[in-house]
Amino acid sequence: MAGETRVRRATQARHDAMVALVREGVDSVEVLSERLRVSASTVRRDLATLQRDGRLARTYGGALARDVFHERSFRESERLNLAAKSAIAATAVDLVPAGGTVFIDAGTTCLALARLLVDRGPLTVVTRGLEAALLLSRSGGVDVVVVGGRVQPLSHGVIGPLSALALERYHFDVAFLGADAVDPVRGLGEPTVDETWIKERASAVADEVVLLADATKLEQPAPAWLPMGPTWTVVIDAAAPDAAVAQLRERRVRVLLA
C-alpha cells in the first residue's frame, strides 16, 4: 500500500511539473522527456491522461495549456486537422459566387479554400494571406489583390492601417474569415486587437461573412475577440459538439457542418 501511494504521489508530481513546463512554453514531447527525465512514451501517456483530465490539450508532437493562449506558426498549423480543413473548404467553396469579389483571410483553413478557387475563375480575390496570394497568382482566371501592411511573423497575415485603408475601398460578395479561437458568445478570437480589427474591416464591407474554423478552435482562449453578427455563417467540421452548434444557432448564426 505504501509503495502504491509513493507511485501515485510521484506520478502526480510529474503531472504537475509537466503542466508547469507547458505553461512556460515547453511544448514538445522530446523536450518534456529530457526535462522530466522520463521516456517519450511516458510523456505521451501522461499527456493523454492530462488531456482526459482537462488540464492540457494535445497538439502535433506536444501539448498546450488549456487556459493559456498559444499562437501556432503557419507551418505548425498546416500539419493539423487536414481532413477537417479540407471538408470545411469543400463546403465553403459553394458559397463563392461566380464572377464575384471575395475576401480570403490568412490562415491554413482559408488557404484550403483558396486551393479550390484556382480553377474557379473569373473571380477577384482580395487577401491578407501571403500563401493564398502566391497560390492564386498561378491561376489565369483569378485576379489577386494583396492588401498592404505589416506581415505577422507567425501567421503570415498582413495587418495595420494600410490594410484597413485598402479594405475600405472594396465591396465583397463574401468575406471568408479564419480564427485562432471560436466562442458562441464572444465570437472569433485572435492573438491581437490588430488582427480582429482587420477582420472587422473586411466584414463591414461584405454582403456575407463566413467564418471557417475546425472544431478544435472551440473553447480555446484568446487575448482579443470580435463578436459575430446575426447574419454570419460558420462552416465547421462535424466533430463540433452539439451544444456549441446549438449555441451558435441560438444567436442566429447559420452553421454549416462539413
C-alpha positions, 0 to 999 in steps of 0.5 A, spaced: 500 500 500 505 504 501 509 503 495 502 504 491 501 511 494 509 513 493 507 511 485 501 515 485 504 521 489 510 521 484 506 520 478 502 526 480 508 530 481 510 529 474 503 531 472 504 537 475 511 539 473 509 537 466 503 542 466 508 547 469 513 546 463 507 547 458 505 553 461 512 556 460 512 554 453 515 547 453 511 544 448 514 538 445 514 531 447 522 530 446 523 536 450 518 534 456 522 527 456 529 530 457 526 535 462 522 530 466 527 525 465 522 520 463 521 516 456 517 519 450 512 514 451 511 516 458 510 523 456 505 521 451 501 517 456 501 522 461 499 527 456 493 523 454 491 522 461 492 530 462 488 531 456 482 526 459 483 530 465 482 537 462 488 540 464 492 540 457 490 539 450 494 535 445 497 538 439 502 535 433 508 532 437 506 536 444 501 539 448 498 546 450 495 549 456 488 549 456 487 556 459 493 559 456 493 562 449 498 559 444 499 562 437 501 556 432 506 558 426 503 557 419 507 551 418 505 548 425 498 549 423 498 546 416 500 539 419 493 539 423 486 537 422 487 536 414 481 532 413 477 537 417 480 543 413 479 540 407 471 538 408 470 545 411 473 548 404 469 543 400 463 546 403 465 553 403 467 553 396 459 553 394 458 559 397 463 563 392 459 566 387 461 566 380 464 572 377 464 575 384 469 579 389 471 575 395 475 576 401 480 570 403 483 571 410 490 568 412 490 562 415 491 554 413 483 553 413 482 559 408 488 557 404 484 550 403 479 554 400 483 558 396 486 551 393 479 550 390 478 557 387 484 556 382 480 553 377 474 557 379 475 563 375 473 569 373 473 571 380 477 577 384 480 575 390 482 580 395 487 577 401 491 578 407 494 571 406 501 571 403 500 563 401 493 564 398 496 570 394 502 566 391 497 560 390 492 564 386 497 568 382 498 561 378 491 561 376 489 565 369 482 566 371 483 569 378 485 576 379 489 577 386 489 583 390 494 583 396 492 588 401 498 592 404 501 592 411 505 589 416 506 581 415 505 577 422 511 573 423 507 567 425 501 567 421 503 570 415 497 575 415 498 582 413 495 587 418 495 595 420 492 601 417 494 600 410 490 594 410 484 597 413 485 603 408 485 598 402 479 594 405 475 600 405 475 601 398 472 594 396 465 591 396 465 583 397 460 578 395 463 574 401 468 575 406 471 568 408 474 569 415 479 564 419 480 564 427 485 562 432 479 561 437 471 560 436 466 562 442 458 562 441 458 568 445 464 572 444 465 570 437 472 569 433 478 570 437 485 572 435 492 573 438 491 581 437 486 587 437 490 588 430 488 582 427 480 582 429 480 589 427 482 587 420 477 582 420 472 587 422 474 591 416 473 586 411 466 584 414 463 591 414 464 591 407 461 584 405 454 582 403 456 575 407 461 573 412 463 566 413 467 564 418 471 557 417 474 554 423 475 546 425 472 544 431 478 544 435 478 552 435 472 551 440 473 553 447 480 555 446 482 562 449 484 568 446 487 575 448 482 579 443 475 577 440 470 580 435 463 578 436 459 575 430 453 578 427 446 575 426 447 574 419 454 570 419 455 563 417 460 558 420 462 552 416 465 547 421 467 540 421 462 535 424 466 533 430 463 540 433 459 538 439 452 539 439 451 544 444 456 549 441 452 548 434 446 549 438 449 555 441 451 558 435 444 557 432 441 560 438 444 567 436 442 566 429 448 564 426 447 559 420 452 553 421 454 549 416 457 542 418 462 539 413 
